[in-house]
Amino acid sequence: MLKTIVIDDEKLSREVLCNYLKEYCPDVEVVATASSVMGAYKAIMKHLPDFIFLDVEITDGKGFDLLTLFDRIDFRIIFVTAYSEYAVKAFRVSAIDYLLKPVKIDELKDAVERVKLLNSSSEGSANLSALIDNLKGGPGMPPTLVIPHLKGFEVLKIPEIIMCHAEGYCTDFFMTGNRKVTSSKNLKHFESLLADHNFIRVHNSYLVNINHVSGYSKQGEVILSEGNKANLGDSYKNAFVKRFIKK
C-alpha cells in the first residue's frame, strides 16, 4: 500500500481527489491532507509518504516553497495545476508528473502507475530541479530537457542540442562537444516538446535546431555545426528553406 498526502488550499479539490483515489486507486492510502505550506510540511514529516499531490498555488505560498524546506526530497511528487500552457510545457520537458484541474480519472490513474514504476528519488530530484529552472524561464525557451533512457535519465541543455535522429523506436540526440545521448522515447514525442523552440522537422527521421544550421547542399543534406548532417526530405524542403531564409 502506497501512502500519499493531498495538498491543496481548496477544500472541494482535496475532497474530490481523495474520493477519486479511494474509488479508483485502491492500493493508495491518503494518510493526510493539507491546505498550507507549513501544514503540508508537518504532515510529510509525521507520515513520511511515498508520494504527494501538490497544488502549485497554495494560500500561504507556492508548492515550490514547501519543497525548499527539505534538505532531501525522498518522496515523489505529482503536481496539480491550473497553470497556463507555457508552464504545462515546462512540466512536460522536465519529465515531471502533473495533473491539470479539473482532474480526470484516467490521467490520475496513469500518474499513480508512473509513481509505482519509478523508485529512484534521485531521478525525481533532478527532474524537479530542471522543472524549477524551466519555470523561471517564463514563456520563452526552456533551458533544459529531461531525456529518459534505458538506464535512467539525463538532463540536456536545449541550446546544445544540434539535431535529433530517429533510430527505430528510440531517438538519438547529437549534442555540442561531439556527444550523443539516446532516449527510449520516439522522435514524435520530442517534436511536440521542441516545436516552439527553434526546432524543425526536415525529414521523417530528423529534427534539427535551426540555430545550428550552417548550410544546405544540393545533395539534399542540411549542414549543421560540428560536422553533423541531416537528410532533407522532399516534402519538408519548402518549409525548411522558407524558415531558414527568414532567419
N, C-alpha and C positions, 0 to 999 in steps of 0.2 A: 504494500500500500504506500503510495507516494503522498507526502504531506505538502500542503500548499497554503499560502496566505493570500487573500484578496485585498488589494489596497486601492481604494477609490474613495474620493470625497463625496460621491453621490450615492445616497443610501439605496435608491432604486437600482442603480447599476450593480452595486455589490450584491443585492438580493437576487437579481436576475442571473448573474454569473454563478453564484453559489447554487442556485436551483438547477442551472444547466449542468454543472459539474456533478451534482448529486444524481441527476437522472441519466446523463449520457456518458459520464466518466466514472464508473463505479469503483475503479481502483485508485481514485484520487480522494484524499480526505482534506477538507477545508478545516484547518486547526485554529484559524483565527481570521478576523477581518480588521481593517484599519482604515481610518479616514484622514490621517495626517502623517507627516514625515516622522515625528517623534513617536507617535503611536505605532507606526509600522516598524520602526527600529526596535522598540521594546518587544513587540510581538515576535520579530525574527530572532532576537537574542534568546527569548524564552522557549520558542518551539523548534528552532533550527530546521526550517522547512527544506524540502528537496528543491522546490522552486516557488516563485511568487508570480502573481499577476499584479502588474504595477501600472497605474494610470500615469500618463506623462504629466498631467497637470493636477496638482493637489492643492488644497486650500492654503496651506502654510508654506508652499514652495513647489518645486518640480520633482518628479520622480528621481531625476538625476541627483538632487540634493540628498536624498536618502542614501544613495549608493556611496556618496563621498564619506559617509560616517563609518564605513567599514574598511579596515586595513586589508582584509582579504574577502572577496566575494566567493563563497563556496556553495552558492545556490544558483540555479538557473533562473532566468527572467523572461517572462512573456509580457511585453509592453502592451497596454491597452491605450489606444489613441484616437482622437478625432482630428489629428493634425492635417495640415494641408498637403497637397500632392508632393511638393518637393521634399518634405520631411519623410513621407512614406518611402520615397525613393532612397533616402538616406538609410532607412531601416533595411531595405532590400539589398543595397550594395554592401552593407555591413554584415549580412547574413544573420541578422537578429530576428528572433520571433516576435511578431506583433499581431494584434487583433484590432480591426477597425470597429469603432462604435457605429451603429448597434452591432453587438457581437452575433455572428452567425454560428449555428451549432456545428456545421461541418468544419468550419475553419477552427473552431475551438478544439474539436476532436483531433484534427490534424496537428495543431500546435502541441497538444498534450502528448501525442505519439512521438513527435520530434524530441520532446524533453526526455522521454523514455530511452530513445536511441542514443542521445548524446550525454555521455557521462563525464566528459573532461571539463572541469571547471576552468582550467587554464584557457581552453578554447573560448569559453564564454566570456572570460575577462578580456581577452584580446579583441574579440568581436565587439564588445561593449566600448572599448577604447576607440575602435575605428568608428563606431556609431557616433560617439560624442564629437570626434573630430569632424565628421561629415555634417552633423547638425550645426556646428559652429560655422561651417562654410556657407550657410544660408542657401538661398535658391540657386546659387552658382554651382560650378562643377565640384562634386565631392572629391576630396583628395585621395581617398583610398577605396579599394575594392577587396572584399574578402573572397578568396578563392578556395572552395572546398576541393579536396582531392582524396585519394585512397588512403593516405596516411594521416589525414587531419585537415589542415587548412593553412593558408598563407595570406598575409595582408600585403597587397600590392599598391603602390602609388600610381594612380591613374595616368598622370602625365608621362610616366616612364614606360607605359605600355606602347610598343611600336605597332604591333598587329596581333590579331587572334586568328588561329588557323584550326578549322575543324579536323579532327583526327578520329574518324569513326564516331562514337557517341561521346567522345571527350573533346576538350579544347586545349590547344597549346597557346600559351601567352609568350610572345617574344618581347623581351624587355631590353632596356638600355643596359650596356655593360655586357652584352652577349649572353644574357641569362634567359633560360627558358623554364616556364612553370606549366605543368599540365593539370588541368582541372577535370573532375569527373562529370561536370555539367556540360551540356551541349552548347554549340555556338549561338543558337537562337535565344537561349536563356540570357547570355551576356549582351546580345544585340539589343534587347529591350532595356537593359540597365544602362548601356552606354550610348544610346541613340541621341541623347541631348548633349553629349559631351565630346563633340568633335570626332566621333567615330562614324564611319560609313561602310556599308556593305559594298564590296567591289566584286564579289564572286560568291557562289554558293558556299564556298569553303573558307572565305577570307573576310575579315572585318579589320579595317585599318584606321589608325589615328591620323587624321588629316595633318596634325602638327608635325608629323614625322615624314610626310611625303616630300621627296626631293625631286621627283620627276616621273615621266611616263614614257615607255618605249613603244615603238610601232609593233613590236612583237607581242603586244598585249600584256605587258607587265607594269605594275606600279612599283616604282623605285622608292625605297624607304631608307631611313637612316641606318647606319651601321651595317650596310651591305645587305639588308633584308629586301626581299621582293615578294610581291603578291600577284597572282593571276587576276586579270581584269576581264570579267565575263562580258559578253556582248550585250546582254540585257541590262547591265549596270553601267556601261560606258558613258552614255549621255549624261546621266545623273552625276557621275563622278567628275567628268570634265567641267560641267557647269559649276559644281561645288568648288572645284579646285581653282577655276578661273576667278570666281567671286572672291576667293580668299586672297 
